[in-house]
Structure formats: C-alpha cells, structure tokens
Amino acid sequence: MPRYLMLRTPSANRVYAGESGPLTAAELEITAPFATVIAEETLAGVGYLSFDAPELNEGQLHAVARQSAAFALFADESQPEGSAMLRPVALPQPFLLDDDLVTMPKYQGKTNEQFTHLLLGVTLAAVTREPTGPRQVLDPLAGRGTTLSTALMLGHDAYGVEGDAKAFELMASFYKTYLRRGRIKHTADVKPVRREGKTVGKRFDAEITTAEGKRVITAFTGDTRDSAALFGKKRFDAIVADAPYGVAHGAATDVRGVSGKRDRSPAGLLKEAIPVWAGQLMHGGALGLSWNTFGLAREDLAALLAANGLTVQEGGPWERFAHRVDSAIKRDLIVAVMP
C-alpha cells in the first residue's frame, strides 16, 4: 500500500506547534478514514505526519488538503536499500477564500487559527446528516469571528452570537473592509435589532458571491443563552464554540458565566447554554466544544451533553486532543452528535 508524508504548516504559536503533533494525527484519523498507520516521522531532520492509504483519488486529496496543518504532501518512494525519495503530490485548493481572512486579524486572546480549523473539521466530520448545500455553522461565542471566517473560508455559511458589543463591531468592520479591499462581490450591513419597538442589539449580515455560489454570514449581539430566540426556527449542521478558559486575556466580556453573576469559568455558562445550543441542531448535526479542563472535567462535560440528548464521540482519536496552552490552561475538545 502506498505511503504518504504530510508536511505540516509551521504554527506562529510555538507552544501550539510543540503540542500539535498528536492533535493533527488524531484529526487525520477522524477526518480521513482512508488513512491508516498514522505516525509522526522525522526525515532528514524535518518532521512529517506519515500514513498509509490506497492511491489517493480526488476526494481523498481534498480531505488531506483540508487538514488544519496541511502544507504539502509527498508519496514515499524510498528504496529498500535505504535511499530516501519523496515525490511531491499536488493538493487541490481547499479554500473558497484566501486564508488571510483568518490569519490577518491579530489581537490578544485570539484562538490559534490552526486549532479553530481543527475543531471545526472534526466537528463537521461527526455530522451524519447528508448535506443539501453548504453546511450551516453556528458559533454562539463568536468573539471577533475566527470560527466564522474559518467556516466561510472552507465554503460553509457562518452564523454567530457575541455578547461583547465592541468585539462585534470590530468583527463587522473587518469583514466590510476585507471584502471591499479584496474586490469580492458582496453585500454587507449592520442593522439594529428591535423588540417591542425598542432597540435591543445589532445584526450583521453579509452575502458573498463566488464562483462556487453565494455564502452568507449572520451575527447578532446578545447573550449566547438567547441564541435560539435570536435565530428563531433556524437550525444548524454544526455548532462550534471555544468556551471561556476561566482566565483573563486582557479583554472584558459581556457574557456572564451564570445568569446574574460575572463568572469566567466555563461550567456555569455551559450548564445553561448547552440546552439552548442542542435545540438549535438539526438531527444528525454535531456540537464541538473546546474548553479548559482545569475548570471542568471531561466526564462532567460529557455527562452534561448526554443529559441534553447528545451522543458524545468517545474513545480512540476523539480523546487525544488535550494539550497545554499555558500554565493555567489545558485545552481539550469534545464532539457530540444529535441523533
């Protein structure tokens, strides 16, 4: 069986780069089931992710190209006597829009974009509902839009809720500027949201026209626990969120952990928000969360998801994503499916 080596994109975050090897191996195992015997390997001092697979077809090449850290792919044609020989394998362009949509914004507290890509990818891999068009992706803790931009870049429709009005304004402003300067055909506008004649928040809507068709972004200001009220009957293929880590990143947030109390820990917030998010999933849709395990044990979060009718993905690669972010944060991810 042919053997391949994937050269991974260096991460700008040195801590994440040092931790990413096992994460990208687990990601490949979940999102590319045709790959077997996955291992980290060093050749001539360069690190690769190696795997065995049949001769890759177009769809499988797309799956490799959409890995969060995929930079280049080689077929290993080394000779039995030991001489190494790698043949470059052309990967298709996996992105609907340039990846600078995600990498350009720089700000304190931003989630590493490679990890966001990984979290979205493994969550979408768990979705069992057959697609009828672009996947509908919601980030109910949208921040300044890293997950929304990643979803859009990968060809999906993106939706969000953000409690920090300043973060919302910066996100909307960035999209307007990016789309205009990139000369991408689009419409984009921020409008007030009114309830009973009173302005209660804002809504950002953008529609982007590409050769692949139209894609949309919609985001609201508001508390994540009001997400169902904001979107009404709208349902989603995937809900992807990076929960508060329980530490400050130099920015305030208007989202409170427990109703009526200011609390940065994920436990209280997730206890109240997960029932809302679960109700917004389509049958066969998946909920993917990353969180700080120092603030909430994995088994407790899994029990909370199960109590809301979701089936947690367990065992094997699903439990190999825990990694250090800093001394106060050990991040993990969990994915659960709505039957």
C-alpha positions, -999 to 999 in steps of 0.1 A, spaced: 0 0 0 14 35 -9 28 55 20 25 93 22 41 120 42 23 153 50 45 183 57 27 204 83 25 242 82 46 258 110 25 274 136 32 310 146 24 299 182 54 280 194 36 264 223 8 251 199 35 240 174 51 219 201 19 203 211 2 199 177 18 166 166 -7 142 183 -35 166 176 -30 166 138 -26 128 139 -60 124 157 -75 149 133 -63 129 102 -77 97 117 -111 112 122 -115 133 90 -97 110 66 -108 74 75 -89 60 44 -56 68 61 -41 41 83 -8 35 102 -7 72 111 25 83 128 48 112 134 81 108 115 113 127 110 132 125 78 165 144 73 156 165 103 122 175 91 90 164 108 61 148 89 29 131 95 30 98 77 2 75 68 -7 45 45 -35 48 20 -46 34 -14 -37 56 -44 -54 88 -34 -84 99 -55 -96 135 -59 -120 133 -29 -93 119 -7 -68 145 -18 -93 172 -9 -96 156 26 -59 158 31 -58 194 18 -84 204 43 -63 193 73 -57 222 97 -19 220 92 -15 206 57 12 224 38 25 198 13 21 161 6 47 136 -7 45 100 -18 73 80 -1 91 62 -29 122 53 -8 142 23 -20 146 -9 1 184 -3 3 176 28 23 179 58 -1 151 82 6 130 95 -22 98 117 -19 76 125 -48 55 157 -45 18 151 -47 -3 181 -58 -30 190 -34 -62 208 -46 -70 243 -33 -92 236 -3 -104 272 4 -132 292 -10 -115 324 1 -78 332 8 -67 321 43 -57 356 51 -93 360 60 -84 341 92 -48 349 97 -49 387 91 -66 398 123 -42 399 152 -54 406 188 -48 395 223 -68 364 233 -74 352 197 -77 314 195 -50 299 174 -64 297 139 -50 262 132 -68 249 163 -100 266 152 -97 249 118 -91 216 135 -120 219 159 -143 228 130 -130 200 108 -135 172 134 -170 186 143 -181 185 107 -167 150 103 -191 138 130 -221 152 112 -243 124 99 -269 144 81 -264 143 43 -256 178 30 -281 197 8 -258 226 2 -232 245 22 -231 234 58 -248 257 83 -222 265 111 -230 285 142 -205 298 167 -226 310 197 -195 325 214 -182 342 182 -157 367 196 -142 386 166 -151 358 142 -122 334 139 -146 304 136 -170 323 113 -141 332 90 -128 296 90 -162 282 82 -166 307 53 -131 300 41 -140 263 39 -171 270 19 -198 270 45 -224 295 57 -214 311 90 -236 324 119 -227 338 153 -237 354 186 -214 377 205 -220 393 239 -192 419 236 -205 448 216 -170 461 209 -159 427 195 -190 425 174 -183 460 159 -146 451 152 -157 419 135 -183 436 113 -158 463 104 -131 438 94 -155 419 71 -166 450 54 -131 462 48 -117 428 38 -145 422 13 -142 457 -2 -104 457 -5 -104 421 -19 -129 433 -46 -151 403 -37 -187 407 -48 -208 411 -17 -234 430 3 -227 437 40 -247 458 65 -252 462 103 -288 468 114 -305 474 147 -325 445 162 -358 457 177 -382 441 201 -415 457 210 -403 490 195 -370 491 213 -335 486 200 -321 456 219 -290 448 198 -274 447 164 -273 423 135 -246 419 109 -255 403 75 -232 397 46 -237 378 14 -207 368 -7 -208 358 -43 -180 335 -56 -176 311 -85 -189 284 -61 -221 303 -54 -234 325 -26 -223 322 10 -237 341 40 -225 354 74 -251 365 100 -241 375 135 -260 391 164 -250 409 195 -265 392 226 -261 366 253 -253 331 239 -282 317 260 -305 338 239 -292 322 207 -324 303 199 -345 334 203 -322 354 180 -322 328 152 -358 316 156 -365 284 137 -331 283 120 -312 250 126 -276 242 121 -255 213 109 -227 222 133 -223 243 164 -187 251 172 -176 271 203 -144 279 222 -157 282 258 -142 307 283 -110 294 298 -115 309 332 -86 333 329 -85 369 316 -68 376 282 -67 414 287 -102 419 274 -136 422 291 -166 402 281 -203 409 285 -211 371 286 -217 360 322 -209 325 333 -240 321 354 -271 342 349 -268 373 370 -232 367 381 -199 376 365 -181 343 361 -153 335 336 -154 297 343 -170 275 316 -190 253 340 -219 276 348 -221 291 313 -221 257 296 -247 243 320 -272 270 309 -261 273 273 -258 237 261 -296 230 263 -301 261 241 -275 250 216 -287 214 215 -321 227 205 -306 245 175 -290 214 160 -305 196 131 -309 158 136 -275 144 126 -258 177 135 -228 179 157 -217 202 186 -180 207 190 -166 225 221 -131 234 233 -126 243 269 -101 245 298 -101 211 316 -87 229 347 -122 244 351 -144 215 341 -136 177 339 -142 159 307 -165 134 322 -187 162 337 -190 179 303 -197 146 286 -225 140 312 -240 174 305 -240 168 268 -256 134 272 -283 148 295 -293 171 267 -299 142 242 -265 143 225 -242 113 218 -207 120 228 -179 108 204 -156 87 227 -125 66 225 -96 65 201 -87 97 184 -116 116 200 -98 116 233 -63 126 221 -68 163 217 -59 176 252 -29 199 251 -13 227 271 -19 263 261 -1 279 291 4 272 328 -33 280 336 -49 264 306 -50 228 294 -73 228 265 -93 198 252 -122 194 227 -153 173 227 -178 165 200 -213 152 204 -240 144 178 -277 149 178 -292 115 168 
